[in-house]
Amino acid sequence: MNKIDFAVGIGGENGQGIASTGNILALIFARRGLHLNAYNAYQSIIRGGHTFLTIRAGDGAVRNMGDKIDVFIPLNQDAMDRHLHLLKSGACAIYDKEKVTPGNAADGVQLCGMPMKELTKGNKLAVNTAALGATLQLLGIESEPLETVIARQFKKKGDAVIAENLAIARAGYDYAAQNFTAFPWKAPRGAKPLGIITGNQAIAMGGAAAGVKFYAAYPMSPSTGVLMWMAAHARELGIMVRQVEDEIGVMNMVIGAAHTGCRAMCATSGGGFALMTEAVGMAGMIETPIVCIDVQRAGPATGVPTKTEQGDLWQVLGAGQGDYPRIVVAPTNQLDLFHTIPELFNLCDKYQCPGLVLSDLLISEGTSSIDPDDLDVVFDLPSNEAVRGAVEAGAGVTVLSRLVVMRAVKAGLLSVANIELPKRHFFSLRHKEHHQTQAAREFLRMVSETR
């Protein structure tokens, strides 16, 4: 079977609901079993300024946004003028024909002007909904998935808002069926429904899986998504979350929590990490295992908060005066981020040193499809026999890793009395496996709800 690969681009101003529109499409594609990669390029202002979101989907692995657009939804004239040239023969543009005028399109591009005022009955906020209905019709996707996601998206706004948006979605779908030519192919179906996840969500979920019980941060783009996820799920996962006054306080709080035996984590970007470096050096000096994520953005100094860059390697390698052991890792995608965090915590516990994670804006704020079954953490703990042999051989706790100690405690080979580490470490280890299991159940439930 030939691989079908297509991309949808949505352009307009910040505040026009572009992110929500893209999220709805991503959910529909993922529930259909399609792999996807999405990224929203936006400017550093709260409202206004150009935004362009790209979702690329297909029946095989999708590792980037690509360089083509098959369906283009310009929500204003500026977006049309900026991006129409990206459309090649066979592509289409869906727009409000009363407000947007297309320029010179390439041969074979279908210009799908729609009477949005009529279709939305004057509801300016629902133009995106009508465009979504038309998009699905051209891609050969039934309208039911859109209706299901709309009902979920507007659940908190009441039945009247849901009914209005459902009617508008159907009107856009029907108008496209009657007036436009659908693609000669249909969006395929995958083997099973998938979920969607951003890199920042993966970092937070990986921390929950690792047994993190304390998270501190000062909001700094593009790492703020980690703080948002942690705060949203803090109560149900039993995680203490603190928004601190600055990055210096963040790192010192994390060190203090880790020093009591609690698994502690924080996330920032390059400028924030620069303020943390002295405290990171202290963590190395007192041998306290902490994990800090640097979600890189363009520098130097304050730099460009909304653009990606991978320029912080030398900063994390040289963080803090003097020299001390540290573990630096750089995951390659969202799923890799999820699995790396628990593994890094175990390494930091074993070697009693700081762990530093290098992500970047593109990975952390980008969205990817994911198989919920892959969101699982299995640690390769030593067998009881191996632990028994080490204990009988007289190996001290300083030789045994903390994971071995945990296994030994569970096997009844060690007790509080003969553990040389402070009791703070013992209690952290004693309950860590329970926390991982509890966290795993919780976030697997959350992800399954996106299907």
GIVEN-V219097 format. One line per field, one symbol per residue. ss: DSSP state (H for helix, E for strand, L for the rest). phi: phi as a letter, one per 20 degrees, with the letter a starting at -180 (. if undefined). psi: psi as a letter, one per 40 degrees, with the letter a starting at -180 (. if undefined). A space follows every 10 residues. Layout:
ss = ???
phi = ???
psi = ???
This chain:
ss = LLLLEEEEEE EEELLLLHHH HHHHHHHHHH HLLLEEEEEE ELLLLLLLLE EEEEEEEELL LLLLLLLLEE EEEELLHHHH HHHHHHEEEE EEEEEELLLL LLLLLLLLLE EEEELHHHHL LLLHHHHHHH HHHHHHHHHL LLLHHHHHHH HHHLHHHLHH HHHHHHHHHH HHHHHHHHHL LLLLLLLLLL LLLLEEEEHH HHHHHHHHHH LLLEEEELLL LLLHHHHHHH HHHHHHHLLE EEELLLHHHH HHHHHHHHHL LLLEEEEELH HHHHHHHHHH HHHHHLLLLL EEEEEELELL LLLELLLLLL LLHHHHHLLL LLLLLEEEEL LLLHHHHHHH HHHHHHHHHH HLLEEEEEEE HHHHHLEEEE LHHHLLLLLL LLLHHHHHHH HHLLLLLLLL LHHHHHHHHH LLLLLLLLLL LLHHHHHHHH HHHHHHHHHH HHHHHHHHLL L
phi = .ffdcbcddc cregnemfff ffffffffff ffneebbcbd eceecfcnnf ccdccdcaec gcdbemccce cddeebffff ffcgffedgn ebcdbefecc dfeeefgnee edfcfffffe lneffdggff ffgfffffem dffggfffff fffdgfeoff ffffffffff fffffffecc efffddgfde fbfddcbeff ffffffffff nfcbccadgb fdefgfffff ffdfffdmdf dcedfafffg fffffffffe oefcbbbbcg fffgfeffff ffgffeldfc ccddefcfde lfmdgdceac ddgffffdfn fmcafbddcc fdbfffggff ffffgfffff dlbfccdddb gfffefdcfb egfeebccee fffgfffgff fffnffffef ffffffffff emeccgfdef fgfgfffffg dfffffffff fffffffffe f
psi = hihhhiihhh iaiheefddd dddddddddd deeiiihihh hiifidiiih hhhhhhiiei hheieafihd hhgheidddd ddedeehihe iihhiheedh hiahiihehh hghigdddde fehdeedddd ddddddddef hieddddddd dddedeeidd dddddddddd ddddddddei hiieiihihi diiiiiiidd ddddddddde fhehhiihhh ifeddddddd ddedddefhh hhhididddd ddddddddde ehhiiiiaad ddddeedddd dddddefhhi hhhhhiihaa bdahdeiiig eedddddehi iaiiiihhig ieaddddddd dddddddddd efiihhhhai ddddeihiii hdeegihhhg iiiddddddd ddeehidddi iddddddddd eeeiiddehd iidddddddd eddddddddd ddddddddee .
